[in-house]
Amino acid sequence: EWPSGPFHLLGYSLGGRVAHAAACLLRQQGLPLGRVILVDPDCPLADPAQPAPPVLDADALLVRSWEKPLRRLAMPGLGWEHLCRGGLAVVDLPTTHFGLVAEPHAAALGRLVMAELDGRTEGQACLLAHDPLPPPFLALRHALRAGDAQDLPALLAALPPGGLPAWTMPVLEQALR
């Protein structure tokens, strides 16, 4: 006998696309959908060669690494905000894509998922949507979004020692071109 739901779905990386597609199919078939949690997935909207993905008639939680917002500055929900009709709550974890599944961030991710499934985050959309990046990093990200390369040397100098992971430097160099 098949379970009757509600079905909770979580997908990390490419699995985020799979979880989104599965959630769309569950909704289409009229089956009860629980929480949909997307952990740092690339959005299908970012690749114009891909067919248009379905829009989920529900809300979702997007957990993203610091790496993704730097690379997709124009899309605060990495494009998923356009594919979740019920809304998208966003949580940033201060690590890289692969760091999300390594300690200590894997434990933080686990606590966040358990809180979602327990319903403890219900009604805390403002809390979930805040951006916990440190102030110098936020100022740098704001300048990059605005295309304001003029203040970048001063903003980079204001970062604490070791304030940016090594993987950010190629991204910054590309943004300065």
C-alpha angles and dihedrals in degrees: 000000000000120000114256100217156181087217118212115202130195127176131181121206108327086003087070089067090047092050091049093049091047091050090052090051092048090051091046090054092048094245120147114264123205123186122338112205120184114194112202098315125166109244118240088225089069091068112062090190090067120085115257108277121228120262115242113231092215141060126269142191118236117201110192136182122231087251095068100053090052091055097042103037095159095058114060091187091041087247094302090105086074093052100050110068093186093058138270126247113201128208122183120208115198099240144075127277093267092039089067090075096042129076133303092020095046088063091050090048090050092051090049092050092048090050090051092050092045090052093237092130093055110127093012098104092131091053092047094047096055119111110234095192114131115264097252090051091048091052090051092048091048091052091050092049090050091048089237104149092162095084097038098101091053092044092050090049090053093059116103116253108286087009095144124050115238092251091066095064097075089047091052092045090052091049091053093057 
